[in-house]
């Protein structure tokens, strides 16, 4: 297989994974068994930077005009980061932190019943 065919397959796979991961009413857990496309946003966890296998608070290669720098992998650089990795799985530490920070999952706690309904509704 030619290199361009492999890249096309990788890109198509990344798009498909992103489409599947973002649909449906019940979001799946963030885990090392799931793959995420570069810059995929998970509410509360942030943006996934595929080359760095973790979530961050700014999009991949975000440009800050005041700093005149790009943000990637938790760092700032004068040039955008270039990588062919556009889909990957998070590290165990990144998956745990992202899952704990998520805001798209309803969790029980004070002010709610065992069924997850608000006492005040």
TAWOQUI-V792331 format. One record per backbone hydrogen bond with DSSP energy under -0.5 kcal/mol. NH is the residue of the N-H (numbers start at 1). CO is the residue of the C=O. E is the energy in kcal/mol with one decimal. If there is no record, write none. Layout:
NH & CO & E
NH & CO & E
This chain:
6 & 2 & -1.6
7 & 3 & -2.2
8 & 4 & -2.1
9 & 5 & -2.2
10 & 6 & -2.4
11 & 7 & -2.6
12 & 8 & -2.6
13 & 9 & -2.7
14 & 10 & -2.1
15 & 11 & -2.3
16 & 12 & -2.4
17 & 13 & -2.5
18 & 14 & -2.1
19 & 15 & -2.2
20 & 16 & -2.5
21 & 17 & -2.5
22 & 18 & -1.3
23 & 20 & -0.8
27 & 25 & -0.8
31 & 29 & -0.6
34 & 31 & -1.2
36 & 88 & -3.0
38 & 86 & -2.4
39 & 48 & -3.9
40 & 37 & -2.1
42 & 46 & -2.7
43 & 41 & -0.5
45 & 42 & -1.2
46 & 42 & -2.4
47 & 56 & -3.3
48 & 40 & -2.6
49 & 47 & -0.5
49 & 54 & -2.8
50 & 48 & -0.8
52 & 49 & -1.6
53 & 49 & -0.8
53 & 50 & -0.9
54 & 49 & -1.0
56 & 47 & -2.7
61 & 71 & -1.7
62 & 59 & -1.6
62 & 71 & -1.1
64 & 62 & -0.5
64 & 69 & -2.7
65 & 63 & -0.7
68 & 64 & -2.6
69 & 64 & -1.3
70 & 77 & -3.5
71 & 62 & -2.4
72 & 75 & -2.3
75 & 72 & -2.0
77 & 70 & -2.5
86 & 84 & -0.6
88 & 36 & -2.0
91 & 53 & -2.1
95 & 91 & -2.6
96 & 92 & -2.2
97 & 93 & -2.3
98 & 94 & -2.5
99 & 95 & -2.5
100 & 96 & -2.1
101 & 97 & -1.4
102 & 98 & -0.9
102 & 99 & -0.5
103 & 43 & -2.1
104 & 43 & -0.7
107 & 105 & -0.5
112 & 109 & -1.2
113 & 117 & -2.2
116 & 113 & -1.8
119 & 111 & -1.8
121 & 118 & -1.0
